[in-house]
Each structure stands twice: as structure tokens, then as C-alpha cells.
Amino acid sequence: MPSHLFYLSGCDLRCAFCIAEASAFDPSRGRVLTSEFLTEAVAWGKTQGARNLQWVGGEPTIHLPSVLEAMSNCVGLPPIVWKSDFYGTPAAFELLSGLVDVYVADFKFGNDECANRIARVANYGAVVTRNLRIASEQSDLIVRHLILPGHFDCCFRPIVAWLQREMPRVKFSLRDGYQPRWQAGRHAELAAPLSRSEGEQARRLAAEAGLNVIA
Ligand code: SF4
């Protein structure tokens, strides 16, 4: 479905392999978001065939007050897609409840040690799985995972096991195009692109687990 993407700068994570580092780590980049600008942009997007509006980043949740204000005064708002790292607070999801039609959640790491070492965040698993449960109660949910080289047993397997146990029918989007970017070279296993065999192995495991892999 044609989607109108709104990129917001700034992010609360610091993934060593970030591909958006130029804007993801500078929340002041870009122009100020206003309801007038959003209304004009939405109208233009519709003339281009956009059927929904997708907030992406960086991490859009860090700009939630501005986004909510702009949306509340925007004329002709289409269905909303919220693409997020899902490291936000329950209060953030409460504020988004009823406004988001589809959540696209990045489930990046299958254990806290990898999340801390690679993205510099604490308590990752508990926060993200809590938020996945909240979001699945609110609206349509797509869980995305970028397959990381060398993280099959520590990250991919636990994520597949959790989804199999907790939400086996959720749409699961597997991304196998990993390329080393930003500071990926600081981590030996992340210094090279994902091999074809690792991608195939991951897809095989997800299929064997009966997950609803959509791409
Ligand atoms: S969550 Fe996304 S934008 Fe933020 S640091 Fe990680 S890869 Fe970059």
C-alpha cells in the first residue's frame, strides 16, 4: 500500500549498525513540525496516491508531544502507521492508543547483554516485550527483525521462541539485508554483511516455528 513517510530525527538507542546515523543522533535536524505543515504535506501525499501516513525515525516516540499536537489539529489525517524501536514507556502507548492503525515494531535483540553492548540500552527485553503486548491489544502489529550476523543463537532464537510462545500469529517481517554501518566495525561479528546462509538459516527456523513470516 502506498505510504507517505514522515522522518523524525533523533533516537533513544545507539545501535552500532545504525544506517540513519546522520539524522538519528541529531534531534534538531529537519524542520519544526506544525499542524499547518502536516495538513499541507498530507494533502500533497494524497495527490501522490498515499493511503496512509507513516511516522518513522530515528525514533518518533521521542517527539510524541509535538506529533500528537500536530495530528490533533491536522485536517484530513489518513490511517497512521507508527514505526518504532519499541523502547518507549507505557504512558507513550497510552497516548497513542486509538490514534495508531498499525504498529511496526523493531525487535532487535534477544537478550539484554547484546542490547547493552550494541545499542547501549538497559533492560531491553522486558521493555520491548511489555510494549509488544500492549501494542498487540491496541491495533494491528507487525514485528520486524533485522537478522544480525553472529547473533543467531543469542538473539534470533530467543526472539523466535518468544513470538512462538506469546504471539504466534503476529505478522513477522524478517530483514536479511544487514550491512555494516556507523560503528559496526567495533564489534567483530558485525563487521561484515550478513551471509546468505545465515539469512536462509533464520528463515528456516522461523518457518519451522510456524511463525507468520510476511517477508
Ligand atoms: S533504533 Fe534505528 S535509528 Fe535508532 S540507533 Fe537503532 S538503528 Fe539507528
Boltz pocket constraint, residues with backbone or C-beta under 6 A from the ligand:
constraints:
  - pocket:
      binder: B
      contacts: [[A, 10], [A, 11], [A, 12], [A, 13], [A, 14], [A, 15], [A, 17], [A, 18], [A, 19], [A, 20], [A, 21], [A, 24], [A, 57], [A, 58], [A, 59], [A, 85], [A, 119]]
      max_distance: 6.0
